[in-house]
Amino acid sequence: MLVIYIKDLLVEAKHGVHQREKDTPQPFKFNLAVTLDNSRASVSDDLADTVNYTELKRIITDTAQNNSFNLIEKLAQAIADQILRDKHVQKVTVTIDKPAVFKNGVPGVSLEVKRGLAG
C-alpha cells in the first residue's frame, strides 16, 4: 500500500454556521492522505497508474472555494466523495483545521472513508 498525501494546504473559504463566516473568507488548513495499491505504478512509472496529487489539490481548493457549508464535516465528506471517484483510491483521510477560530488552540475534523463505505 502507498499513501499519497498533501500537508498543510491553506485555502481561504467561507464555511461556518455564523453569518460572518459565510460573508468573510477565513483560512482553512487541509491535510489529506490517500491510500492506494502501488503495484502497477511502481512498475509502469506512469501517472495513469496512480493518483495525481495536483488533481487532489484542485479537488480540495475547488470544493472549499466553490461551496459554503455550515459544517466542516460536510466539507470533508464532499472532498472525500470526489476523491473516491478515482478507481485507484482505496481509502481517503481528510483533515480540516480552522486556525482562525480560537486565540489558543485549533478546532477541526478528520474524516476517514474506505472504498465502499462512503459517508
Backbone as a printed PyTorch tensor [residue, N CA C, xyz], in Angstrom:
tensor([[[  0.8390,  -1.1860,   0.0000],
         [  0.0000,   0.0000,   0.0000],
         [  0.8830,   1.2480,   0.0000]],

        [[  0.4040,   2.2350,  -0.6800],
         [  1.0920,   3.5200,  -0.7750],
         [  0.1540,   4.6010,  -0.2740]],

        [[  0.7080,   5.5960,   0.4050],
         [ -0.0750,   6.7510,   0.8280],
         [  0.4670,   7.9820,   0.1220]],

        [[ -0.4010,   8.6250,  -0.6330],
         [ -0.0860,   9.9190,  -1.2410],
         [ -0.7350,  10.9660,  -0.3450]],

        [[  0.0090,  12.0030,  -0.0090],
         [ -0.5430,  12.9720,   0.9220],
         [ -0.2580,  14.4070,   0.5090]],

        [[ -1.0690,  15.2750,   1.0610],
         [ -0.8610,  16.7220,   0.9840],
         [ -0.9240,  17.2250,   2.4150]],

        [[  0.0650,  18.0060,   2.8110],
         [  0.1120,  18.5390,   4.1710],
         [ -0.0070,  20.0530,   4.1580]],

        [[ -0.7900,  20.5510,   5.0980],
         [ -0.8430,  21.9890,   5.4140],
         [ -1.2000,  22.8840,   4.2310]],

        [[ -2.1550,  22.4370,   3.4180],
         [ -2.6410,  23.2450,   2.3020],
         [ -3.6010,  24.3030,   2.8520]],

        [[ -3.2550,  25.5720,   2.6910],
         [ -4.1000,  26.6750,   3.1740],
         [ -4.9970,  27.1710,   2.0490]],

        [[ -6.2900,  27.2570,   2.3560],
         [ -7.2820,  27.7290,   1.3990],
         [ -8.1970,  28.7050,   2.1190]],

        [[ -8.4180,  29.8670,   1.5280],
         [ -9.3780,  30.8340,   2.0600],
         [-10.7630,  30.4660,   1.5340]],

        [[-11.7270,  30.3330,   2.4390],
         [-13.0660,  29.9230,   2.0300],
         [-14.0980,  30.4130,   3.0440]],

        [[-15.3660,  30.2040,   2.7150],
         [-16.4810,  30.6750,   3.5360],
         [-17.3280,  29.4990,   4.0070]],

        [[-17.0010,  28.9680,   5.1790],
         [-17.7530,  27.8700,   5.7630],
         [-17.9580,  28.1480,   7.2410]],

        [[-19.1500,  27.8450,   7.7390],
         [-19.4410,  28.0150,   9.1530],
         [-20.9040,  28.3340,   9.3690]],

        [[-21.3310,  28.2420,  10.6030],
         [-22.7420,  28.4730,  10.9220],
         [-23.0610,  29.9510,  11.1390]],

        [[-22.0600,  30.7540,  11.4400],
         [-22.3010,  32.1790,  11.7080],
         [-22.2610,  32.9850,  10.4060]],

        [[-23.0740,  34.0110,  10.3370],
         [-23.1700,  34.8160,   9.1150],
         [-21.8210,  35.4160,   8.7210]],

        [[-21.0460,  35.8400,   9.6960],
         [-19.7270,  36.4300,   9.3690],
         [-18.8160,  35.4070,   8.6880]],

        [[-18.9920,  34.1050,   9.0160],
         [-18.1970,  33.0650,   8.3810],
         [-18.6460,  32.8260,   6.9410]],

        [[-19.9020,  33.1130,   6.6600],
         [-20.4380,  32.9650,   5.3070],
         [-20.0980,  34.1760,   4.4280]],

        [[-19.8840,  35.3240,   5.0640],
         [-19.6190,  36.5690,   4.3420],
         [-18.1400,  36.8390,   4.1070]],

        [[-17.3050,  36.4260,   5.0430],
         [-15.8850,  36.7660,   5.0010],
         [-15.0360,  35.5070,   4.9450]],

        [[-14.1860,  35.3760,   3.9330],
         [-13.3230,  34.1950,   3.8640],
         [-12.4080,  34.1060,   5.0820]],

        [[-12.1700,  32.8870,   5.5030],
         [-11.2380,  32.6240,   6.5940],
         [-10.3180,  31.4850,   6.1530]],

        [[ -9.1610,  31.3560,   6.7920],
         [ -8.2390,  30.2910,   6.3890],
         [ -8.7000,  28.9270,   6.9020]],

        [[ -8.5350,  27.9380,   6.0430],
         [ -8.7350,  26.5410,   6.3990],
         [ -7.4520,  25.8140,   6.0380]],

        [[ -7.0270,  24.9190,   6.9100],
         [ -5.8250,  24.1270,   6.6270],
         [ -6.2530,  22.6860,   6.3740]],

        [[ -5.8260,  22.1510,   5.2420],
         [ -6.2000,  20.8100,   4.8230],
         [ -4.9950,  19.8800,   4.8600]],

        [[ -5.2360,  18.6910,   5.3840],
         [ -4.2810,  17.5960,   5.2950],
         [ -5.0440,  16.4230,   4.7030]],

        [[ -4.4180,  15.7530,   3.7770],
         [ -5.0780,  14.6970,   3.0340],
         [ -4.1390,  13.5060,   2.9210]],

        [[ -4.6910,  12.3110,   3.1230],
         [ -3.9410,  11.0740,   2.9000],
         [ -4.8080,  10.1460,   2.0670]],

        [[ -4.2580,   9.6850,   0.9550],
         [ -4.9640,   8.8030,   0.0370],
         [ -4.1780,   7.4940,  -0.0540]],

        [[ -4.8400,   6.3930,   0.2710],
         [ -4.1970,   5.0800,   0.2420],
         [ -4.5850,   4.3460,  -1.0350]],

        [[ -3.5710,   3.7520,  -1.6890],
         [ -3.8220,   3.0050,  -2.9170],
         [ -2.8030,   1.8950,  -3.0680]],

        [[ -3.1050,   0.9710,  -3.9400],
         [ -2.1920,  -0.1000,  -4.2970],
         [ -1.2100,   0.4730,  -5.3120]],

        [[  0.0570,   0.3880,  -4.9940],
         [  1.0920,   0.9940,  -5.8370],
         [  1.7510,  -0.0100,  -6.7820]],

        [[  1.2600,  -1.2360,  -6.8460],
         [  1.9680,  -2.2680,  -7.6060],
         [  2.0990,  -1.9420,  -9.0930]],

        [[  1.0760,  -1.3590,  -9.7080],
         [  1.1740,  -1.0260, -11.1470],
         [  2.0860,   0.1740, -11.3810]],

        [[  1.8900,   1.2490, -10.6370],
         [  2.6710,   2.4730, -10.8560],
         [  4.1600,   2.2610, -10.5880]],

        [[  4.4700,   1.4280,  -9.6120],
         [  5.8870,   1.2000,  -9.2870],
         [  6.6180,   0.4650, -10.4130]],

        [[  5.8700,  -0.2420, -11.2530],
         [  6.4610,  -0.9350, -12.3970],
         [  6.3800,  -0.0660, -13.6550]],

        [[  5.2130,   0.5090, -13.9100],
         [  4.9890,   1.2460, -15.1590],
         [  5.6320,   2.6220, -15.1770]],

        [[  5.7710,   3.2440, -14.0020],
         [  6.2730,   4.6180, -13.9060],
         [  5.3790,   5.5740, -14.6990]],

        [[  4.0730,   5.2670, -14.7130],
         [  3.0930,   6.0140, -15.4980],
         [  2.0800,   6.6690, -14.5640]],

        [[  1.8770,   7.9560, -14.7250],
         [  0.9340,   8.7060, -13.8980],
         [ -0.4840,   8.1360, -13.9790]],

        [[ -0.8440,   7.5280, -15.0840],
         [ -2.1770,   6.9420, -15.2440],
         [ -2.4270,   5.7800, -14.2810]],

        [[ -1.3600,   5.2320, -13.6920],
         [ -1.4830,   4.0950, -12.7780],
         [ -1.4580,   4.5070, -11.3100]],

        [[ -1.6180,   5.7930, -11.0500],
         [ -1.5960,   6.2770,  -9.6680],
         [ -2.5750,   7.4300,  -9.5290]],

        [[ -2.4500,   8.1720,  -8.4470],
         [ -3.2930,   9.3390,  -8.1930],
         [ -2.4140,  10.5790,  -8.2940]],

        [[ -2.8520,  11.5430,  -9.0580],
         [ -2.0970,  12.7720,  -9.2870],
         [ -2.3720,  13.7470,  -8.1430]],

        [[ -1.3430,  14.0880,  -7.3710],
         [ -1.5780,  14.9730,  -6.2350],
         [ -1.9470,  16.3890,  -6.6560]],

        [[ -1.6400,  16.7710,  -7.8830],
         [ -2.1030,  18.0710,  -8.3860],
         [ -3.6260,  18.0650,  -8.5210]],

        [[ -4.1810,  16.9430,  -8.9450],
         [ -5.6360,  16.8020,  -9.0310],
         [ -6.2630,  16.7930,  -7.6350]],

        [[ -5.5990,  16.1860,  -6.6710],
         [ -6.0970,  16.1990,  -5.2950],
         [ -6.1690,  17.6290,  -4.7620]],

        [[ -5.1270,  18.4030,  -5.0360],
         [ -5.1130,  19.8060,  -4.6010],
         [ -6.2510,  20.5660,  -5.2640]],

        [[ -6.4950,  20.3210,  -6.5490],
         [ -7.5840,  21.0040,  -7.2520],
         [ -8.9390,  20.6540,  -6.6380]],

        [[ -9.1500,  19.4000,  -6.3080],
         [-10.4130,  18.9870,  -5.6950],
         [-10.6250,  19.6990,  -4.3750]],

        [[ -9.6070,  19.7290,  -3.5380],
         [ -9.7240,  20.4020,  -2.2390],
         [-10.0340,  21.8870,  -2.4330]],

        [[ -9.2400,  22.5590,  -3.2420],
         [ -9.3860,  24.0030,  -3.4410],
         [-10.7330,  24.3470,  -4.0620]],

        [[-11.1000,  23.6520,  -5.1280],
         [-12.3750,  23.9430,  -5.7950],
         [-13.5650,  23.6840,  -4.8780]],

        [[-13.5380,  22.5680,  -4.1610],
         [-14.6550,  22.2370,  -3.2710],
         [-14.7700,  23.2560,  -2.1450]],

        [[-13.6480,  23.6500,  -1.5840],
         [-13.6710,  24.6210,  -0.4790],
         [-14.1160,  26.0060,  -0.9410]],

        [[-13.6470,  26.4370,  -2.1020],
         [-13.9240,  27.8020,  -2.5400],
         [-15.2390,  27.9560,  -3.2950]],

        [[-15.7790,  26.8960,  -3.8500],
         [-16.9980,  26.9990,  -4.6560],
         [-18.2490,  26.5150,  -3.9300]],

        [[-18.1440,  26.3160,  -2.6300],
         [-19.2710,  25.9160,  -1.7950],
         [-19.2260,  26.7070,  -0.5040]],

        [[-20.3330,  26.7010,   0.2220],
         [-20.3810,  27.2980,   1.5560],
         [-21.2450,  26.3950,   2.4300]],

        [[-20.5730,  25.5590,   3.2240],
         [-21.2680,  24.6380,   4.1090],
         [-21.3080,  25.1960,   5.5270]],

        [[-22.3320,  24.8450,   6.2620],
         [-22.3900,  25.2100,   7.6780],
         [-21.3090,  24.4740,   8.4580]],

        [[-21.1180,  23.2100,   8.1330],
         [-20.2200,  22.3500,   8.9040],
         [-19.0200,  21.9010,   8.0720]],

        [[-17.8480,  21.9110,   8.7050],
         [-16.6760,  21.3960,   8.0020],
         [-16.7560,  19.8740,   7.8670]],

        [[-17.6190,  19.2440,   8.6430],
         [-17.8790,  17.8180,   8.4610],
         [-18.4240,  17.5560,   7.0510]],

        [[-19.3320,  18.4160,   6.6010],
         [-19.9150,  18.3060,   5.2540],
         [-18.8540,  18.5900,   4.1890]],

        [[-18.0170,  19.5730,   4.4320],
         [-16.9290,  19.8960,   3.5050],
         [-15.9780,  18.7080,   3.3670]],

        [[-15.5990,  18.0950,   4.4820],
         [-14.7020,  16.9340,   4.4450],
         [-15.3340,  15.7910,   3.6540]],

        [[-16.6360,  15.5470,   3.8590],
         [-17.3220,  14.4800,   3.1370],
         [-17.3840,  14.7680,   1.6400]],

        [[-17.6500,  16.0290,   1.2760],
         [-17.7180,  16.3990,  -0.1380],
         [-16.3750,  16.1730,  -0.8280]],

        [[-15.2910,  16.4850,  -0.1430],
         [-13.9520,  16.2560,  -0.6960],
         [-13.6840,  14.7640,  -0.8230]],

        [[-13.9660,  14.0100,   0.2300],
         [-13.7330,  12.5600,   0.2120],
         [-14.5320,  11.8890,  -0.9010]],

        [[-15.7890,  12.2840,  -1.0610],
         [-16.6370,  11.6870,  -2.0980],
         [-16.0390,  11.8750,  -3.4920]],

        [[-15.5150,  13.0570,  -3.7570],
         [-14.9150,  13.3160,  -5.0750],
         [-13.6420,  12.5060,  -5.2850]],

        [[-12.8260,  12.4170,  -4.2540],
         [-11.5640,  11.6810,  -4.3710],
         [-11.8210,  10.1900,  -4.5660]],

        [[-12.8530,   9.6720,  -3.9210],
         [-13.1740,   8.2490,  -4.0530],
         [-13.7130,   7.8820,  -5.4340]],

        [[-14.0010,   8.8520,  -6.2740],
         [-14.3940,   8.5690,  -7.6610],
         [-13.2380,   7.9790,  -8.4610]],

        [[-12.0120,   8.2510,  -8.0160],
         [-10.8310,   7.6990,  -8.6830],
         [-10.7170,   6.2200,  -8.3270]],

        [[-10.6940,   5.3550,  -9.3270],
         [-10.6950,   3.9050,  -9.1140],
         [ -9.4510,   3.4030,  -8.3810]],

        [[ -8.3880,   4.1820,  -8.3520],
         [ -7.1670,   3.7620,  -7.6710],
         [ -7.2740,   3.9000,  -6.1500]],

        [[ -8.1260,   4.7930,  -5.6840],
         [ -8.1910,   5.1360,  -4.2540],
         [ -8.9250,   4.0540,  -3.4810]],

        [[ -8.2760,   3.5740,  -2.4200],
         [ -8.8910,   2.5840,  -1.5370],
         [ -9.3800,   3.2140,  -0.2430]],

        [[ -8.6960,   4.2620,   0.1910],
         [ -9.0710,   4.9430,   1.4280],
         [ -8.6090,   6.3880,   1.3370]],

        [[ -9.3900,   7.2910,   1.9080],
         [ -9.0080,   8.6970,   1.9620],
         [ -9.2650,   9.2220,   3.3760]],

        [[ -8.3270,  10.0040,   3.8560],
         [ -8.4860,  10.7020,   5.1360],
         [ -8.3520,  12.1900,   4.8600]],

        [[ -9.3960,  12.9390,   5.2130],
         [ -9.4240,  14.3860,   5.0280],
         [ -9.4420,  15.0310,   6.4090]],

        [[ -8.4630,  15.8770,   6.6840],
         [ -8.4060,  16.6130,   7.9470],
         [ -8.4890,  18.0960,   7.6330]],

        [[ -9.4030,  18.7730,   8.3290],
         [ -9.5950,  20.2080,   8.1080],
         [ -9.4670,  20.9220,   9.4450]],

        [[ -8.5990,  21.9150,   9.4900],
         [ -8.4340,  22.7770,  10.6610],
         [ -8.9700,  24.1660,  10.3440]],

        [[ -9.5340,  24.8240,  11.3680],
         [ -9.9560,  26.2190,  11.2510],
         [ -9.0580,  27.0510,  12.1860]],

        [[ -7.8840,  27.4380,  11.7150],
         [ -6.8820,  28.0480,  12.5940],
         [ -7.2320,  29.4260,  13.1350]],

        [[ -8.2090,  30.1220,  12.5520],
         [ -8.5090,  31.4850,  12.9890],
         [ -9.6560,  31.5610,  14.0060]],

        [[-10.2050,  30.4330,  14.4200],
         [-11.3850,  30.4490,  15.2900],
         [-11.0430,  30.8330,  16.7210]],

        [[-10.0510,  30.1970,  17.3080],
         [ -9.6810,  30.4300,  18.7040],
         [ -8.3550,  31.1750,  18.7790]],

        [[ -8.1900,  31.9360,  19.8370],
         [ -6.9150,  32.6030,  20.0730],
         [ -5.8370,  31.5730,  20.4390]],

        [[ -6.2550,  30.5260,  21.1340],
         [ -5.3230,  29.4950,  21.5790],
         [ -5.9590,  28.1290,  21.3010]],

        [[ -5.3840,  27.3650,  20.3950],
         [ -5.9300,  26.0700,  20.0240],
         [ -6.5580,  26.1210,  18.6450]],

        [[ -6.6630,  24.9840,  18.0140],
         [ -7.1910,  24.9080,  16.6500],
         [ -8.2480,  23.7990,  16.5740]],

        [[ -9.5070,  24.1670,  16.2840],
         [-10.5320,  23.1410,  16.0980],
         [-10.4800,  22.5710,  14.6820]],

        [[-11.0350,  21.3880,  14.5390],
         [-11.0740,  20.7920,  13.2100],
         [-11.7490,  19.4340,  13.2300]],

        [[-11.7380,  18.7910,  12.0760],
         [-12.2960,  17.4440,  11.9310],
         [-11.3320,  16.5930,  11.1180]],

        [[-11.4500,  15.2950,  11.2990],
         [-10.7080,  14.3450,  10.4850],
         [-11.6690,  13.2270,  10.1120]],

        [[-11.8150,  13.0030,   8.8190],
         [-12.7480,  12.0040,   8.2850],
         [-11.9640,  10.9630,   7.5020]],

        [[-12.2020,   9.6870,   7.8090],
         [-11.5930,   8.5810,   7.0740],
         [-12.7090,   7.7930,   6.4050]],

        [[-12.5800,   7.5950,   5.0940],
         [-13.5760,   6.8420,   4.3420],
         [-12.8530,   5.8000,   3.4880]],

        [[-13.3260,   4.5530,   3.5960],
         [-12.7780,   3.4650,   2.7670],
         [-13.7100,   3.2080,   1.6050]],

        [[-13.1580,   2.7780,   0.5010],
         [-13.9530,   2.4740,  -0.6830],
         [-15.0780,   1.5220,  -0.3060]],

        [[-16.2930,   1.8640,  -0.7600],
         [-17.4590,   1.0420,  -0.4770],
         [-18.1270,   1.3510,   0.8490]],

        [[-17.5170,   2.2260,   1.6660],
         [-18.0800,   2.5800,   2.9640],
         [-18.2640,   4.0830,   3.0980]],

        [[-18.5540,   4.7520,   2.0060],
         [-18.6560,   6.2220,   1.9990],
         [-19.7360,   6.6940,   2.9520]],

        [[-19.3870,   7.8400,   3.6180],
         [-20.2030,   8.6530,   4.4560],
         [-21.2250,   8.0750,   5.2500]]])
